[in-house]
Amino acid sequence: MPDVKAYFRSPNTVARWWRPETSTYRHLYERELALVRRDLRSSTPASLLDISCGYGRLLVTLPADMRAIGLDISAEMLKLSRQNAPGRPLVCADAERLPFADQSFASITCLMSLVHFPRPDRVIQEACRVLVPGGFLIADIDNERSLGRAVKGIAKYVGSRSGVAMNSRGEGIFRTYTEETFCRMLIAAGFVVQHVDHIGFFPSTSIAFSGRRERHFLPGELSRLLSPLDGVLSRLPLARRWTTYVYARARKPENLREIGAAR
């Protein structure tokens, strides 16, 4: 795996291509923000740290009276966030070493970014450290078993058998995880997993071989039209294995008794 942190710190990298509002995954990102709003409404935390806040797409949706801080390793992304969410405090730092004291926040979000960290377990541990007892973390991972990953795997195999290399844009700067591995990281850090949601069973997956035009396994519009089926499929244990993203809300226990009950 390349030096991912150096990549995200560098100019003209993530700020150039991270455009969720125009992506073929736009409806999946909107679905996740709806889940975040649901979880924030249910608890109304007094403070929030948005890890990898990007250009502020979550910060701009938060109530003005909530103490919210955005953190990102990319100075360029923070510049965009400063424009989109003026007045919100922003910190340029590495989430594997959060520059905050213990028990500083009531809630933490880490959206579409945990998979980019060389040590996601450290990010989760740091989140637990800076949360107050009873506080919660909202995070997600790219699912290793998703339909999209399966399509890419088949395409890569077919290409290798045909002597044609598949373009691997972005493949070197993130890792996929299973839902089980994700939950184990949360529990190992000291969290109690409260609930898990599954987002995107039919992703628009792009395939591109060297010297050939990029093709989509499923057009973005069709993926969006099929998205209402997520609610049905997420209730089926076998189908849940195919989801594109796994979203979890995990709580930092207030006492040892709560930890024992959860286990």
Buried (B, 14 or more C-beta within 10 A) or exposed (E): EEEBBEBBBBEEBBBEEBEBEEBBBBBBBBBBBEBBEEBBEEBEBEBBBBBBBBBBBBBEEBEEEBBBBBBBBBBBBBBBBBEBBEEBEBBBBBBBEBEBEEEBBBBBBBBBBBBBBEEBBBBBBBBBBBBBEBBBBBBBBBBBBBBBBBBBEEBBEEBEEEEEEBBEEEEEBBBBBBBEBBBBBBBEBBBBBBEBBBBBBBBBBBBBBEEEEEEBBBEBEEBBEBBEEBEEBBEEEEBBBBBBBBBBBBBBBEEEEBBEEEE
